[in-house]
Amino acid sequence: MASIEWNVEDDNVALLILNDDWRWEALYDANRAVADVIRASERMGYVMIDYSHTRTVPTGGFITHMRNMTGIYPENSALMIFITQNMLVQRLLAIFQTTYQSDLGKKVCIVSSLDDAYRLIEKHRAAHANIPE
């Protein structure tokens, strides 16, 4: 299962939480809903996918699914941050970053905690402070 939580103070930060029984279809549905909200906003949007509550990776084309998921985000989406300490997922994400290093892979980041994800967002915002959102 995949659930979505929005940062209450900052509605352009979405947190998708994956649990042990998650499936690609549920993640696609949640991902589409988040992309629609970001698309409707004029501000930069950030997506965090919390992988710390699960150890599983559903079968079937991780890289292809990642391409499909990241490809639907609008221009104002800033980063897709994966929160995981799972070495398999980290390696699969690194392969995705390398495969799509000229475009989609640039927006995918890997951190090991929710605090690290928020620090990364703040760092990104500071670096882009003079760019209109």
Secondary structure, 3 states (H helix, E strand, C coil): CEEEEECCCCCCEEEEEECCCCCHHHHHHHHHHHHHHHHHCCCCEEEEEECCCCCCCCCCCHHHHHHHHHHCCCCCEEEEEEECCCHHHHHHHHHHHHHCCCCHHHHEEEECCHHHHHHHHHHHHHHCCCCCC
